[in-house]
């Protein structure tokens, strides 16, 4: 049986890397006595996968882990045990059974929602900057990878962008095909001010991750269903 | 957002910021109001310090005291060190992220001599004066313990108090004294004087050391009211004491990333080079049924996927077979790996290992320590060539193909034949494999890895009087072994490694040093020496300068045979093992006489006065 867990990663734990989060969950499942299935072979490992890795330094309330169970555990019971075994900075939000034929969290993600604020600065006329940006047909930015730099039009990758007080809420493309980092959107936004922000100068929080459906974007949390006791 | 001592910008700019944030599973949080605050420090990187069982035991014990909050602190790596110095950021404890300087106690464990400059880094970043004599009423009480505290003299000037022996016994008395003292408003000096009268606790500033013209010690004089001799503390009944059933679980991978089960403390084998074997006498075991409970609880409380037994020689644990069978049965289906270090290689251990490990990946390890039988008699290492070859034969037949061997160079009375015997023994093992396993059955060639370290004489061992080799002698000896390796028929199956000689010499100086060395440590630290146990940060040059600037002759401390009459810097400590016994053993070494282990025959070392352990078995 496949199960999806939604969790948060906040506070001091933003400084824990993706692999350490994986190791954290491996131990949490043992502490919470969750019957996770293991792979076969000489060095068996838990059947555990995550959605799109969260960058170091970023908070999130919309992270996902998919696991395979050897036997069913009711959602309420599993949540109580996982919460008891976890630190406050990793909150366990849901524990839902996934349909038999279902993409794993990593493959399913196609959009992410972020809330981005400026750490030590106040940007005036944020709303005007947003409307100017969204009016553009093309937003060409330089995307740096380890190997090369290339110019990419990110306008089609921005699904929604609006202000929320001094912050920006955005829904942008995510996943293995067209992954867009929120700081690239911010820098396209503030380009008219000739001001570039590093990710350390921003306070970024991932709100949720989405997959596509005939009805539009659906939160990864909506795919499964509660396991009754 | 939870409180952090370092800003986001700093945390994002340093390597592995998780070293500095605390908040781990099982970390203990308390309200500081009205509590004695104890900062427990392992003066090395987080990943090293978090792997140490002793700290886990003491952390658990201190926090079991209602009126105490014990937190952890580790050395900061060079990247953060630079930032903290530049921006004047004080060192903090992981749990509360509060400044160390505001604590009541700073406790530092001393596991190896090459961490001594890191002590100064901790004091420096905490803004606590290096020298105990310079500290004021508001500074924390700085105390140390651990194996290096058996000769605390080189670092005695930095500590208000030194705890000699096992921490489980006297800390409660010390903390109660401190609380009462705070209430009555007494001075720091008064407190330290009283503390120095608690069993096992030494207050160095109340002792004066005088010297002869030749540099040796002429007197060690306590102030009035201070004990002339400090007796080491031990836990007599190890089954009835603290055990950390909920150890802190780090987020990043620690060096020992597993549950550790201490099965016994001490050793029955009297290897003459081994300090641990001597100072932890007599051997005491934990009850097997309790270890079963601990193992279950600790896996449940941590979620670790591995459990390891810890002791100086696990094969000497009387109920080893029962314990191993329990661990295998209990954890076989729960994906918990079992690791069994320091096991004698024999039919039993190979059988256990084949059940718990992948034979293709595992390595058979021996520590013959010396190549020839003559030399092994000198050091009283009760392992014969026959034992090694028998163990290897069974291992090879069982499918193992990798063997690791550990040796020492520079042992007392060593000859060139003894050095060459290291290569010959390595070759004999390879030859055994090729003779034993027919060509068509060999899946791979045999791999023998032989390593030599350089012998460093340690206090409270029969070799405490011995002359240590010079760097040139060490390098020559490694060369002799390396040449001999190349002459062996099977040298292509053997890999030979040797340690750096310069670090060994410094270790030798500080292991048997006296109070005059504290200023060398300060000079070396001021020249930028930190993390001297790490090859990437160790630099010998500044150390050499630090010695010469302070007019200290390095050879006086390591390259000199001491006479039996000389007052040794650590003579004021009584470990139970008598000086007469150690002298006897040094003479036995010279005469190549073997001393039987504690279970075969009592050799009257003196440790029986603790009324426990092996001395009272049966």
Interface residues (C-beta under 8 A of the other chain):
Chain A: X10 X11 X12 X13 X15 X16 X17 X20 X23 X24 X26 X27 X28 X29 X30 X31 X33 X38 X42 X43 X44 X46 X56 X57 X85 X86 X87 X88 X89 X119 X200
Chain B: X1 X2 X4 X8 X9 X11 X12 X13 X17 X18 X21 X22 X23 X24 X25 X249 X251 X252 X253 X299 X300 X301 X302 X303 X304 X305 X334 X335 X358
